[in-house]
Structures are given as structure tokens and as C-alpha cells.
Amino acid sequence: MLITVSLDIEPETGGYPLMMAMVLAADALREVFDSGETVSLLRSDTAAVLAPREPHLESRCDRVRSLVHRRIEGDPALHPVGPVRVREAPLPTDHATACAMLGSLD
């Protein structure tokens, strides 16, 4: 499964708030998915992890959402950051379709 964490932030805000918020998101992903899963930055506002399907995947995603939200709320400089979106998507079986899927994520 591909798990993505996306953050909304006003384009004119950019800079420090976006970079710091994504560092916090990546840290939360590494904390929750700590069994050798691959964590990556897909875009400046979207991080992802490749994780196997397993019974507790939904609760792990909820934990990531909660951790990222709590960490962003804890830093007043990050308050321009909007809602945290965590999504699960099965990976396509072929390379071309997987690349198209990654390119279309919002």
C-alpha cells in the first residue's frame, strides 16, 4: 500500500512553515512505520510510505494523522498549515500505471 501524508499551505506562505511541517510529517511516518518501510517525499507538500497490507494499517494511518496534527499545532509558526490528509492507495502492478498514479496524487 502507498500511504500519503499531504498538507495544505498557502503558496505565498511556503518556506519555513512548509519545510518544517514536512519534516514533522516525515518524522511521524518514520515513528509509526518503523519496520523498514520506505519513506519518501513525493512533492514539497506530500510525503509517502510503502507499507504492506496488514490488519492494523488503518489504525497506523490514524496515528500518523494525529501525530502530525499535534506536532503542527505545537508550533505557532506552523499554524498557516491546513488539514493533514492521510490516504491509503493500493499500488498498481505495472510500472507505467504506478508512475501515472504517483503523478496524479493531490
Residue, then its C-alpha position, 0 to 999 in steps of 0.5 A: m500500500l502507498i500511504t500519503v501524508s499531504l498538507d495544505i499551505e498557502p503558496e505565498t506562505g511556503g518556506y519555513p512553515l512548509m519545510m518544517a511541517m514536512v519534516l514533522a510529517a516525515d518524522a511521524l511516518r518514520e515513528v509509526f512505520d518503523s519496520g523498514e518501510t520506505v519513506s519518501l517525499l513525493r512533492s514539497d507538500t506530500a510525503a509517502v510510505l510503502a507499507p504492506r497490507e496488514p490488519h492494523l494499517e488503518s489504525r497506523c494511518d490514524r496515528v500518523r494523522s494525529l501525530v502530525h496534527r499535534r506536532i503542527e499545532g505545537d508550533p505557532a509558526l506552523h499554524p498557516v498549515g491546513p488539514v493533514r490528509v492521510r490516504e491509503a492507495p493500493l499500488p498498481t502492478d505495472h510500472a507505467t500505471a504506478c508512475a501515472m498514479l504517483g503523478s496524479l496524487d493531490 
